[in-house]
Amino acid sequence: MVKAALKNPHAVIVLALAILVIGLTAIVKLPTDILPTFKTPAVQIVTFYPGMPAEVMEKDIMTRLERWTGQSNGIARQEAKAMIGVCVVKDFFREDIDPNTAMSQVTSLAMSDLFYLPPGTIPPMVMPFDPTATIPLCLISVSSPQFDETKLYDVAYFDLRNRLQSITGVIAPAVYGGRLRRILAYVDPLKAQARNLSPLDVINAVRDFNVMIPTGDAKFGALDYQINANGMVPAVAQLNDLPLRVGNGPPTFIRDVAKVEDSHQIQTNIVRVQGKRQVYVPIYRQPGANTIAVVEGIKAQLKPILERIKGINLDVVMDQSVYVRQTIRNLVQEAGLGFLLAAAMVFIFLGSARPTGIVLVALPLAVLGSLIELGTEPREAALVGASEVMRPLTIVTITISVVFFPIVFMGGIGKFLFMPLAMAVIFAIWTSRLLASTFVPVCAAKFFTGTTKTNLPSPQSSPSGGRGEREAPREGLSDWFERVRARYTRALDRVLQLRRPVLLATAALFILSMSIFKLIGTELFPQTDAGQFTVKVRATTGLRVEKTEDLVAQVEKAIASVVPEKERKMVISNIGVLLDWPAAYTPNSGPQDTFILVQLAPHHGRSTFSYVDELRKKLPQQFPGIEFSFDTGGMLSAALNGGLPSPINVQVEGNKLEVAHEIAEKIKRYAETLPGAVDVRIQQRLDAPQINIDVDRVKAAQVGLTQEEVVKNIVTALNSSINFAPSFWIDEKNGNHYFIGAQYRENDIQSINTILDIPVTGKDQPTPVALRTVAKFSRGTAYSTIARKCPKATPSRCAARCKRCTNHLSRSASDFSSRSSSFIWL
């Protein structure tokens, strides 16, 4: 190959230029991120049935979706979670399955299952899932000095989110915080009872007199007329004038028992940005997208968006691309440092700048430089020098390739992380081998000039004898190198004279090093300071979201007392969960849960881990009975955990959740004793407060009521009729449609007596009957969330690592798992 290269130098130059051009093009288009693209297909299905208990969601909807979508070809495993009114099923496929095939299969099967789901179930939403990108690249906070939370949510949902979706690589699936705009008829319980009306009567009137039905056209003579009837009222206030009852005496209007307002849905999710209620849109990247390009594209589009949306402030916060940029910058700096050190070492040995420049392309030039110094012709020197190093260079290249080749047989996260690295190293080393046998000899033959052949100077000769002034630097380096080599030779002679003591000392050192082998940590990646951390707060199960906000405000003050203002850039708290799209992207499972994002200043003095250690001690002492957990890993940690909340997870399988929960409690108590284990917690809780309403069907039938009518009256009074009988109203100003419903005001629901006194009417019973006459009430507990990875419900315990490596902690916990067959260690 060397001879062929020297005979065809132009072809070699063309090859080198082709590699250069293709390489530069690839660098420009290469996605910039800290991790490779996750190519194993995964699909998630999100299904809603507002207000349905978690246990019913799990049995009637989630289980069916698992069975149906589990028939997809190539499925590897399933994960599922059910909460109040929402369930999320995740289907993971084998690596050999095409992502588009997986998506189409799951979509078809999920929609086919809709026929068998309970009536009123919202059609499933199917979307790709990337377990390595569960943390958003950034958040876009939406604030305004003049608009309330309802308007902020409206702007973020209808205007901002749609405009962001047009940016290449962006996924903006949800809006957090704010209030969902609704047109609600707030029923006055006393006025309704006084007129023998129920909340269900109000919504029936709205549905009857505010309709969205196209009226078609009519042909008269030569023209075809479009027919437009006033089926829908143009203004919200006019809904108050709809007739509610007409009969003997004056008619009753909606305004007589209720007040229709342009209001909002009962709030279950609150976002606080720097202590103030706001709204934010999380930005995720599409698979294979360039992280930095996505964030830059968003920042570039904010100004045009603000020009269209007046009175709104948009800010990019919690920008993860800063961490990615810093990582890439560090990588470039390390590569540059290695380049300079290699150049310095080669220059020390060769003592000449010209061969050093070419040696940086490939090391065989070290021999070429020596041959040329002896006066060999450049072409002959290139051929002889390259030929001498080709065999060892080939052996080294093959050896490195063999070392990395077993990664091909790995699977899971190991293959995801190290396969691209192995391929990059193998391609780079073989490209280097190709250049060493082609490009380097051609450069040597072209740019080196021959010299008159001379004998090497003897050690006794004058240092400057036979050398020009330009050889002075080389002479000095050679003298220094000779002194170093002489000292090493003398030291080696002494060591060889003391073979036995040296061997014994080496063996003793080896044995001592083996004794500390168990203390060496094992991680896929070392801990990195991401400059931010997350505090997860869990209060008493079922706590109202407003009360949770009061608690979070105190926690934010406690965090501020530990992290000073100059060290703290941003604090964002996400409280509760909106049972809509955001439910698929939040770790919260109910109104009692919160996650607080704390972003440190770019040049913070203390490390993130130091702040977290202090908060881990202080917060439980200041807030007894409240669970806290911390995450310091950022994007990298979330990717390595595969979307799970912690690197170590225990799954308890069983048919009875109560028994599984008892086992999980035992595991939790044991795990808390393990050195290095922190933030040990059980994800699922079984103690959500619940009021059980037992309707006596016989009594209900005797008074002319059906079970459906009783339940609909209850739902209408407490949570709005939108859940089962949505009606629409279109705002002519912005063209958006909004749901119309009826319900009690939240402030009117003071105690269980309010529920007992709900007036119930039906088709055969126009006179209201108090709910207490046909139903009994009792208090109990329910599941706040149900999660599983197999066909059985599984309360799972999660433990985050700290101070010890994950492998050590996992081995310690596995010792306990080997003594029990009640759970699976993940």
N, C-alpha and C positions, 0 to 999 in steps of 0.2 A: 504493500500500500504506500510505503514511503517513496519507493522508486516511481510508482505511478503518479504520485502527487508532484514530485520534482519534474517529471516529464510534462505534466499538464498544470502549470501554476495558475493559468487563467480559470480553469474549471474549479480549482480549489478556492480561488478568490470569489467566484460566483457563488459557490456553496456557502462560504462564510457570510457573504452579504445576504444570501437568502435566509440563513439562520438568524441574522441580525434583524432583518425586516420583519420576518414572521414572529420573532420573539418580541419585538417592540409592539407589534399589532396585538399580540396575545396579552401583553401587559396592560395595554389600554383597555381591553375588553374584559380583563380578568376581574371577577367580583372581589372587592376588597372587604375582607372580613377576618375575624380571628379564628374561625372554624370553617371547614369545607362545607359544601352543600349536602344536606341530608337527602339521599335519594331513595331511601326505603319508603314505599307508599304508606300513607296513613290517612284515614278519612274520619271525620267526626260528624255525627248526626245530632242536631239540637231540636228538641220537640217541646212544645209548650201546651199546658192546659192550666190557665190561670186559676190559682187558689186550690188546686188539688193537692192533698197531703203527700208527703214524700213516699210514704209506704204504698199508697195507691199508685203513684207515678211509677214506682219500681215494679209493682206486680202487673199492672194493666197496660203500661206503655213501654217502659224500658225493656222488660223481659221479652216482649214481642219483637221489638226492634232488634234486640240481640239475636234472637232466633232467626229472623228473616235475613238480616244482613250477614249473619254468620254463614249463610249458604254461598257467599261469594267465593269464587275460585282463588286459591292462593292465600287465604286469610291465615294469619299466624296466631293472633291472640286478640282479645277484646278487653277493653276497660270501660266501665260505665259508672255514672254518678247520678243520683236522683235527689232533687231538692223540692221544696214546695213549689209546685206549678211548673217545673222544668226538669228535664233529664237530658244528659249528654252521654252518647255512646261513641266510643272511639274504636275503630277497626284498624288493626295493624296487619300489613301484608308482608309476604316474603320479599326478599330483595329482587327476585327475578320477575316480579309482576310489574307491568307497566303502570305508572301512576294514573294515566288517563283511563286505562281499563279498570283499575280499582275504583276510580271515582264514578264511572258510568255504571258499574255493577251495583255499588252501594246505593246510588241514586235511584236506580230502577227498583231495587228490592224494597227500599224504604218507602217509596211512593206506592208500591203494590200493597204494602202492609197497612196503608192508611184506611182501607176498607174495614179492617178488623180492629182498629183502634176505637176507643170510646167516642161516641158522637160529641162533636164540639172540639175535638183535638185539632189544634192548628197544624197544618201540613208540615212534615219534617223539613228542616233546612240542612242540606248536605254541603259540606265544604272541606277542602284539604286541611290536613293538620300536620304541622311540623313540630315534633317534640323537642327539637333543639332550638326553637325560636319562640319560646313561650313568654319571653320578656320583650316588651315593645322597644323599638329603636329609640323612640322619643315620645313625648306627650305634647300635644298642642293645647295649652290652657286657653279657655274662652272666658273673658271677663268684661264687665261693663259698669261704669258708674251710674248708668241710668236705667238698665234693664234688670228685671228680676230673674230668678232661676228658671222660670217657665220659658221666658223669651230666650234665655241663653241656650237652653236645651233645644228649642225650636230651631235656632240659627245653626247650632252645631250639627243637628241631625239632618235637616233638609238642605242647608246651603253649604256649610263647610265640608261635611263628610263627602258629599257628592263631587265637589270640586277637587278634593284630595285624591279621589279614586282615579282621576285622569293622569296622575303623575306616575311615571314608569316605575314599577317595582313596589308600589305602595299598596298596603292593605289597611283600610281604616274601617273596621267592622262595627264598632260600637261607640256609644257616647256614655260617659260616666258622670254621675252627678246630675243636678238639675231636677226639674219636675216635668213630667209629660203632660202636655196640654190636653185637656178634656173639657167637653161641654157637659156640665153636670147639673141636674135638677136636685137641689138639696131639700129633702123632704123634712118638714117639721112634724115629728111624731104626734104631738098633741093636736095640731090642726088636722092631721090626717085622721086621727081617731075620732075627733069631733064630727067629721063629715062622713064617717064610716067608709074610709078609703085606706088603701094600703100603698106602700111604695111600688108594688107591681102594677097597680092601676095607673100610676104616673107614667111609668115607662111604656105601658101599652098605649097610652094616649099619644106619647111622642112618636112611637112607631107608626101609629095609624094616621097621624096628621102631618108628619114630616117624612116624606118618602122620596126615594131616588129611583124613579121608574121612567124610562124614556117613552114619550107619547107618540113617536113616529111622525107620519106626514099625512097630508090629505090633498087630493087633486080636485081642483075646481076650475073648470074651463081649460084654458091653455096653460095654467100654472100648477106647479107642485109645491104646496105650502108645507113648511116644517111646523109641527105643532109643539108648542112649549107651554106646559102647564106649571103653575106655581106649586109644584109638589114639595119643594124644599124652601123653608123660610130663608130670606137673605140675611137676617140679623139674629144674633143670639137672643136679644131681648124679646123678640117676637114669639119665642117658644113659650114664654110665660102666658101668652094669650091663647094658647091652644085649649080647646074645650076638653074637660076631664069627665064630666057627667052632665047629661042633658035629660031632663024628665019633668016630673011635677015640680013646679017652682022654678026659681031662677037657675040658670046653668052654673055649673062649677068649673072654674078654670084652674090651670096648673098653678097660677100665681096665688090661688087661695090656700093651697096646702104646701107649696114648695116655691123655691126661688131658683130659676135657671141662671147659672153664671158661667162665664168663660173662665174656667178654673183649671185644676190639674188633678192627675191621678194621685192616690194615696202614696206618699213618698216612702220608698224603702231603700234608697241609695243616696248618700250625701258625700260630696267631695269638698274637702277643705284644702285650699292652696294658700300657704302662708297665713293660716288662721282664718281665712275668709271663704265663704261658700262660693264655689265656682263650678265650672264644667270643664272636662278635658276629653280629648279624643286620642286614644292610644294609636300609635303608628307601628304596624308590623311590616316586615318585608316579605315579598314573594320569594319562593325558593329560587336560588341562583342569582338574586338581585344584589347589586353593589350597595353595601350598607352606607358608605360615605356618599355615594351618588344619590341615594334615596333621600337622605337628610338634607343634602344641598339642594335637591330639587324642591323639597318642601319649603325651605327657607326662601328660595327664589320666587315661589308662588304666593307667599303670604301677602306681599305688597299688592299684587293685582286683586287678590281676594278681599283685602281690606277696603279697596276702592269701591267694591260692589256692596259691601256690608258696612254700613255706617254705624258709628257708635259702639263698635266692638273692638276689644283689644285681643290680639292673638300673639301668643308667645310660645316658642319652642323650649320646653323644659325637660329635665332628666334625659339629656342628649347622650345616648350610648355611643354615638360615633366619636365622641371625644376620647373615650377609652380605646376604641378601635384605632383611631389615629395615633394615639400614644403608643399602642402596641406595635403598629407598623413602623412608627418612627424609631422605636427602640430596636426593632429588627434591622432596619436600614443602618442604624448606628453601629450595631454589633457586626453587621456584614462589612461595613466600611473599616471598622477597627481591625477585623480579621484580615482584610485586604492590605491595610497599611503594615500590620505586623509581618505578614508573609513577604511583602515587598522589602521591609527592613531586613528580614532574615536572609533573603536571597541576595540583597545588596552586600550584606556583611560577608557572605561566602564568596561572591563573585567580584565584588569591589568595582563594578562597572555599571553605569546607568543603562546602557543600551541593552545588554543581555538581560538585565533585570526587568526591563519593560516587557520583553517577550516571555520571560519565565513566568510572569504573572498570568499569561494565557495558559501555559502548561509547564510543569516542572522539568521536563527533559532538557530545556535550554540550559540548565545548570551544567550538564555535560558538554553541550555545544559550546558554551563560553570557554570552557577549559581547552577544548580542541582548537578553537580558533586562536587562542592565545599562543599555542605552539606553532602557529603558522600554517595550519592546514587550510586548503582552499574552502571557501564558504559552502559550495555545493557538496564537496566531499565531506566536510564537517557535518553538514545537515544530515546526509545519508548515514554516515557512520554513527553519529551521536544518537539519532532517532532509532536506528536499528538496535543499538545496545540496550535501550530502555524499553523497547516494545514488549519483550517477553515479560519482564517483571511488571510492567504497567498493565498488561493484559491479565496477568494473574491477580493483581490487586483489584482490577475492575470486576473480574468474575467473583472474587471473594466477597467484595462488598455487595454485589447483586445477590449472592447466595444468602448472605446474612439477612437481607431484607425480604427475600422471597417468601418465607413462611407466613408473612402477614397476609398473603393471598388467602390462606386457609382460615383466617380469623373471621369472627362474626360479631354482630352487635355493635356496641359503642367503640370497641377496639378497632374494628375494621373501618368504621366511620372516621375515626381520628387519624389512624396511622397509615391507611392505604394510600391516600394522596401523598403523604410524606415519603413513603417507600417508592412510589412511582416517580416522584420528583427527583429523589436521590439517584435511582437507577438510570433514569433518562439523562440526568446531568453527568453522571460518571461515564456513561457510554459516549455521550457527546464530547466530553473531555478527551476520552480515548481516541475518538475520531479526529478531533482537532490536533491532538498530539502527533498523530501519524500523517497529517496532511497539511494543515494550515501552518503549524509551527516550523516544520522543515522548510516550507516555501518562504516564510518570513526570514528565517535564518540565512538562507541562500541569497535572498534579495538584499537585505539591509546590512549584513555583516560584510566588512571588507577584509581581504586577506592581508597578512603581515609577513614580513620576512622571517623565515624559520630561524629561531635562535635557541641556544641551549639554555636550560634553566639555570639561574644563578646559584652558586654554591652558598651554603650558609655563612662561609667566612668572607664572602665578597662584600664589597661596600653596599650599603642599603640602596644607594642611588645609582650604582653602577649599571650601565646599559639601559637605563630607564629615563624617559622624558619626565618633564615636570608634571604631565597629566597623570603619571603613574603614582604620584606621591600619596594620594588617598588610599589606593589599593595597597601600597607598601605598608602604610600605617595599620590598616586593617589586618593585613597578613601577619605582621609582627604581633599584634594583639591576639589574633587567633592562635598563633604558634605558642604564645605564652600560656594561654588557657589550656591548649592541648598538652603542653609539657606538665602542667600542674595535675591535670587529670591522669596522665600516665604515671606520675609518681604516686598519686593516691591509689591507683589501681594496683601498682606493684605491692604496696603495703597490705592491701586487702587480700591479695593472692597469697601472701606469706602467712596470713591469719585465717586460713580457710575454715577450720573447725569453729572458732568463736563466731565468725561471721554467719556461718550456716545455722548455728544454734540461736544466735540473736534473731536471725530472720524467721526461724521456725517459731520462736517465742512471740515475736511480733504478730505473726500470722494467727497464732492461737488466741492471743489477746483481741485481735480484731474480730475473730469469729464470735467472741463472747458478747460483743455489742451489736452483732448482726440483727438481733431481734428488735433493737431500738431504732433501727433505720426505718424511716417512714416510707410508705408505698402509696403513691398517688399517680393518677393519670397525668395530672398537671399540678405543679406547686401552687400554693395559695398566692393570689395576687390582690393587691390593693386596688379595688375598682373605684375608689373614691365615693362610694355610696353604700348604703345598707338599708335593709327593710326590717321593720318591726311589725310583727303580727300580733295583734291584740285580740283576745277572746274573753268576752264578759260572760255574765250569767246567761244561760241559754234562754232565748225568747225575749231578752231585754229589748225594749222599744228602741228604734233607731235614733230617736231624739235623745233618749237617755244615754245611749252609746256615744253620741256626739259629745255630750257633756263630759263623759269619761275621757274621750279622746283629747278634748281640749286640755284637760289636766295632764295627760300623758305628754302632749306636745310641749307643755311648759317644763315638765321634768326633763325631756330631751334637750330643751334649750338651756337648762341649767348645767348640763354636762357638755354639750357642744356649743361653744360660744358663738356669738353672731358672726364674728370675722371668719370663723372656720366653717360656717353653715351657709350654704348657698340657697337651698330650697327644701321645704318640708311639705309633702302632699299626703293627705289622709283620705283613704277611700273606705267609707263606712257602709256596711250592709251590702245588699246585692239587688240590682234591678232584674226582675225575673223576665228578661227579654234577651236580646243578643249578648249583652254584657255577661250573662250568667255563664257563657262558654269560655270566658277569658279571665275570670276572677277566682282567686283562692278562697274568697269568702263564701260561706254557706248559709248565712242568715243575718238578721239585723244585729246580732250580738258580735259579729266579726268585723275586724278592721285590719287593713295593712297600711302602714305609714312608710312612705318613701322619703329617705333623708339623703340629700345630695350635699357632699362637702365641697368646700371651695377648692379651686384647682391646685393651689399650693398650700394645702392644710398641713399644719405642724405635726399633729399626732396622726398615727395610722388609724385606718378604719377599725381594725381589730381591737385597738386600745379603747376606742370609744364604746364599741359593742361590749367588751368585757366589763367596763364600768356600768353601762346601762343594764347588763344582765344581772348584776348584783343589786343595783339601786331600785329598779322598777318593781320587782316583786315585793320588796320591803315597803315601798311607798304605796303600792296598790295590792294589798292582800286579797286573795281569792280570784285574781285576774291572771289568766295565762298569757305568757309572753314567749315569743320565739323570734330568732334573728336569722337573717340571711345576709352574708357579706360577699357572696360570690359574683353577683351580677350576671351578665349574659353567659359567661363561660361556665359558671357553676350550674345554671339552669339547663344548659345544653348537656352537660355531663350527667345530670340527674335524669335526663330524658323527660323533662316536664314535671317530674315528681317534686314535692316540696322539700325533700331531704335526700341525701345520698344513701342512707340506710333505711329500709322500710320492712316492716314485718306485717305479713298478711295472715289473718285468722279466718279460716274457712269454717262454715257451719250453716245448718238450716235455720237455727234459732239465733237471732241477733243478740238476745240477752245473754245466752251462754257464751257466744263468741266475745261479747264485750267483757265478761268476767275474766276470760282468758287473757284478753288484751290488757286488762288492768294489772294482772300478775306480771305480764311481760314488761309493762311500763315500770313497775316497781323494781324489777330486776335490772332493767336497762339503766335506770337512774343511778345504780350503784357502780356501773362500769366506769373506770377511769377514762376521762376524755369525752364522755357522752353528755351532751347538753340539749336543752330544748326538747326533751322527751315528751311526747304528747300523743293522745288518741284523737285522730281526725274526726271520727264520727261520734256524735252524742245521741243519747236515747232519752234525754230528760227535757225535751221541749214542752212547755206547758200547753195543755190542750183542754178544751171544753167539749165534752161529748153530748150531742143532742140525740136522744132516742125518741123518734117520732112513733107514736102509737098509730099504726095504720088503720086499725079498726075504728078508733075514735075519729081519726081524720075523715074516714069515709062516711061515718055517721053524720058529720056536719057538712058533707058535700065537698071535701077537699081530697086531692090526690097527693101522693108523696112528692111528685114533681112540683106541684104548686106550692107546697110548704117550703121546699128547699129553695125555690126561686125567690120567694118572698124574703127568706133569710139572707140569701146572697145579695139581693138588691139593697137591702137595708144596710148591710155591713160593708160590702166591697164593691158595689155598683153592679148594675145589670149588664154592663159591657161584657162581662165574662161569658154570658150565655145568649144575650140578645143585643148585639151591637147595632147601633143606628149611627148614621153619618150626617155630618154637616160640613159644607165646603166654605172655606174662608175666601171670599172673592178678591181679597187684597193680595194674597200670596198663592192662591190656587191649591193649597194643601187641604186635605180632608182630615177631620178629627171625629173621634168617637163621641156619641151622646149617650149618657146614662143617667140613672137616678140612684141616690143613696142618702143615708143620714150623714150629717156633718160629723167629722171625727170627734169634735168636742161634745156632741150630743150622746156619744156612747161612753157613759161614765162607769157602768157596772154591769153585772150579769142581768140585773133587772131590766135594763134596756133591751136585752135580747128576749127575755121572757115576755115582754109586752109588745113585741113586734106584731102588728096586725097582719093577719093572713087572709087573703081572699082567693077565690077561684072562679072557674066558669060556672059551677053550680052553687057557689056560695058568695054572692056579691056583698054580703054583710061581713065585715072583718071579724075574725076570731083570734083572740090572743094566743100566741104561740104556746104559752104555758098550759093551755087547756088540752093540747093534743101531743105534748112532748114532755119528756123528763130530761133533766140536766145532771151531769156529773163532771168532775174534774179528773184529769189524767195526764199522762205524758205521751209524747210521740217522738218520732225520729226527726232530727233536724236535717239529716242527709244520710243517704245510703250509697256506699261505693263498693265496687267489686271488680275483680279481674278474672273471675271464673264464673260458672253458672250459679255460685252461691254467694249470698251477701257476706261482706267481709269488713268489719270494723278494722282499720289498720292503724298501727302505731308508727310514727316517724321519729327518727333521731338524727339531729344534725351533728357533724363532727366539730371538735374544737380541741386544740392543743395536742391531740394525737391524730395520726393519720387515719384515713378511712379504713384501710386494710386492717390495722391493729384493732380498731373498734369493732369491725365486722367479725374478725376472728374471735374476739372475746365474747361477742353475743352469740356466735355460732356454737360455742361450747354449750350454751344454755339450750339452743334449739336442738342440738343433737340428743338432749335428754328428754325431749318432748316431741310427740307426733301431732300436736294439736294445731300447729301453724306452719306456714311456709316462710322461709327466709329469702328475701329478694335482694 
